[in-house]
Amino acid sequence: MDKSDKLKIVFSINLKQQLDKRGLNQTDMARDLNLPETTVSNWMKASTYPRPDKIQLMANYFNIRRSDLTEEQPTNLIEIQPNFMKIPILGTIACGEPILAEQNVEGYMYEFSELLPAGNIFALVAKGDSMEPTIPNGSKVLIREQSEVEYGEIAAVLVNGDTEATLKRVKKQGNTILLMPDNPKHEPYIVDQNNPAKIIGKAISFKVTL
């Protein structure tokens, strides 16, 4: 393989990766940039190599550097794309501190922002089997910060002197608030003066950690 052929192949691979990242195909790009589709097809097949002005045109289109199209890219790195949200994972809550204070965060996860609702989003790791089978032990549960939830919804609730966040289904019987486990082996947590609780968010989804 000579140098010219290698350049064509590298460019073809990089162009396909950039299109795939954005959910586009060669027809979309050809239309958007007013390029002949046969020309783009030849680039994709590594049959031809674009002129410098066309490379710059595509770099501007993808909002990347020219080298991202023309040079071999590392294969052992995973790029965190701008449309991903960095979500804090809460650990033990420091009493009296804001929920999302730095000292409460034990790590981060990344989620596609377009799939998330508006508002402050954080995550909790489900500990124990009290919410099984709905939420398995060890799952990472995404929570939208809010102080109230509808009857029967799963919420993140502060208990034990506002130092522990637990996941429970919130129900009411008259004036009594019950934090209900989904696992019938566990007893409900009855909220009263001796056992106060504070809703800090609503569960919106979860991921099982393997």
N, C-alpha and C positions, 0 to 999 in steps of 0.2 A: 504494500500500500504506500503510495507516495504522499507527500505532504498535502497536496491539493485535495486528494480524496479524504484524508483525515479531517481537514478543515470542514469539508462538506458534511461528514458524519457527525462531528461534534456540534456543528450548527444545527443540524436536523434534530439531534437529541435534545439540545437546549430549547429549541423552538417548541417542540412537542411538550416539554415539561412546563414551559410558561403558559401555553394554551390550556393544558390540563389543570393547572393550578386555578385558573379562572373559569373553568367550565366552558371553554370556547373550543371551536374547531377551526380548521383552515379556511372554511367558507366564511365564517364570521369575520376573521381578520382580513381576508381579501376584500370583503364588502366594506368594512370600516375604514380601511386604508386605501380604498380605490385601487387595488392591485388585481391583475389578472389571476384568476384562480389557478390556471395552469402553471403560472410562475411560482405561486406559493406551493402548489403540489410538488413541483420539481425540487424546491428547497426541502420539503418534508421528506422526500424520497432520497435526499442526498445526491440528486442528479446534477444540480447546479448550486452555485454559491452566490449570494446576493452582493450587489455593489455596496460600497461604504455608505452611500446616502440612504439606501433601503435598510441597512442594518440600523442606522441611527433612527430612521422612521419607526422601526419596530421597537427599539429600545425606549423611545418616547411613548409609544403606545402602551407598553407594559410598565412604564415608569421604573426602568431598571438601567443598569450600566450596559454599555455595548459589550463589555467583556463577559457579562452574564450570558450572552448569546454566542460569543465567538470562542470562548476558552472552556476547557474541560472544568467541570464543577466537582467539588468534593462529594463523594457518595456516602460519607459516614456522618454527615451533619443533617439535622432536621431543622429546617427554618421555621420559626414561629411567625406566621404571617400576621400582617397588621390587623386583619379582621378577626383575630382571635383575642378573647378577653382573658386576662390573668385573674384568676379567682382565688382569694385566700381560703385556706383550710384552717378552721378554728380548732384549737386544742382546749386546754383548760382555760376557763375565763378568769381573768384577774378581777377580783371584786372591786366594784366602783369605777372600773375603766370602761371606755366606750367599747362596744362589741368588736369592732374591727381595729382596735388598737394593736400596734405592732407586737406587743408582748403576748397577745392572744393567738397569734398566727403561727402555725407549726409547719406550714408549707404552702405550695401553690399548685393549681391545676389550670389547664387551658381549655376553653370551650369556644366554639364558633359563635361569635357575638350575635349573628342574625337569628339564631335559634333561641336566644335568651330574652326574657321580658325586660322591660325598663325597670330601673331601680338598682339599689345596691344588692349585689349577688355575692354570697359566700357559700362555703361548703362545710359539711360536717361528716365525720366518719361514723357510720352506725356501729355501735358497740353493743354486743349481746344479741339475743334472739327475740327481744320483746316485740319487734315489729315484723317478724317473719310470719307468714311467707311473703308479705308485701314488700318489705325491704330486708334483704339478707344481711347478716352480720358482716361487717367490713366494707359495706357499700359506701361510696362517696355520694352524699346527697346534696344536691344544689338547693339553696335556700334564698328566697327573696326577702330582704329585710322589711318587716311590717309588724305592727303591734297587735293586729287582730286578724282572725281567719274566720271563714264560714263554718257552720256546724258540720262536724264530721271530717273536716280537712286535717291533714297531717301538718303539724307545726314543729318548729324548733322552739323549745321552751326552757327558760332558765329556772333551775331548782337548786336546792341545797344552798340557800343564801346567795343566790345569783352567781354561783361559781361553777355550775355544771350545766351544760346544754344537752337536753335529751330530745328525742323525737317521739312524739305521741300524737294520737288522734284526739282532737279537742271536741268534747260534747258537753251539753248542759242538761241538767235535770232540775227544773225550777230555777232557783238562784244558785245552785251548786254547779261548779265547773269540774268536769272529770277529764283527766288525761288518760286516754284509753290505749292500752297495747293492742296490737292485732293478734298477738299470740295469746290464746286463752289460758296458757299456763301462768301468765303474769297477772297480778292484781292491778286494778285501776289506781291512779294517783288522784286523791281527792284534794282539791285546792281549797284551803281555808287559812285562818290566821296562823295556825300552827305549821301549816305546810304551804307557804306562799309560792307563787310561780309567776313567771312573766313571759309572755309570748314575744319572741324576737324575730320570727320570720315564718314564711309558708314554704313547705317543701314543693318543689316544682318538677324535679326529676332526680334520678339516681343512676349511678354506674356501678356494676358489680366489679370488684377488684379480684382478679384471679391470682 
